Amino acid sequence: MADADPAPDAQGHRARLRERLVAGGGEAFHDHELLEFILALGRPRIDTKPTAKALLREFGGIGGVFAADHAALARVAGMGDTSVAALKAVHATAIRLVKAEIADRPVLANWQALLDYLRADMAHHAVERFRVLHLNTRNMLIRDEVMSEGSIDQAAVYVREVIRRALDFGSAAIILVHNHPSGDPSPSRADIDITKAIAAAGKPLGIAVHDHLIIGTQGHASLRAQGLI
């Protein structure tokens, strides 16, 4: 059955949203209005405000909405494949924009841009993900590799595999990164131990561990800044 046309008041509401977006940009929108407008692009004949608000309730905020996987999004009433794809396309575009800021510059000289990218990509994930950023001798990013994805509170990390991949890429240095789904980026004893083990394994091979960054919704932690490397 074809979608019914929205009521005249809904049509007027959507037109007003469009005018505000053109005039003031995204800053003029509340989170639910941004989601409502994105969803409306794929479902132009449906009132998408209830679905937008349901998404925010389900995932705790707009960051959680964009980080949610396809299956979780599809379980929300009003969400179909087209709606999920629209959200995923916007999220992928946002990640690509922030990643571009670190693509062609020395990472250590562009630290804030790196943190912005990692927060956008990892802070709201519901499971722990461990990645390694591989750098050349000029500290340029040559590889950004997710090495494991685990349960809600841990990801399997193997020292030998981290070092082997660094040798494969000819990395002069690496930055370890993982997220804490709890939101609290404070390092655990296990985080500290694995960092020291990887640093010790890389040192005789000329592979430096510049840092281990832990990303959470409450901020980030740097083991280097805390004197733990």
ABEGO torsion letter per residue (X at the ends): XBBBBBBAAAAAAAAAAAAAAAAAEAAABBAAAAAAAAAAAABAABBAAAAAAAAAAAAGEAAAAAABBAAAAAABBGBBAAAAAAAAAAAAAAAAAAAAAAAABBAAAAAAAAAAAAAAAAAABABBBBBBBBBBAAGBBABBBBABBBBAABBBBBAAAAAAAAAAAGBABBBBBBBBAAGBABBBAAAAAAAAAAAAAAAAAGBBBABBBBBBAAEBBBAAAAGAX
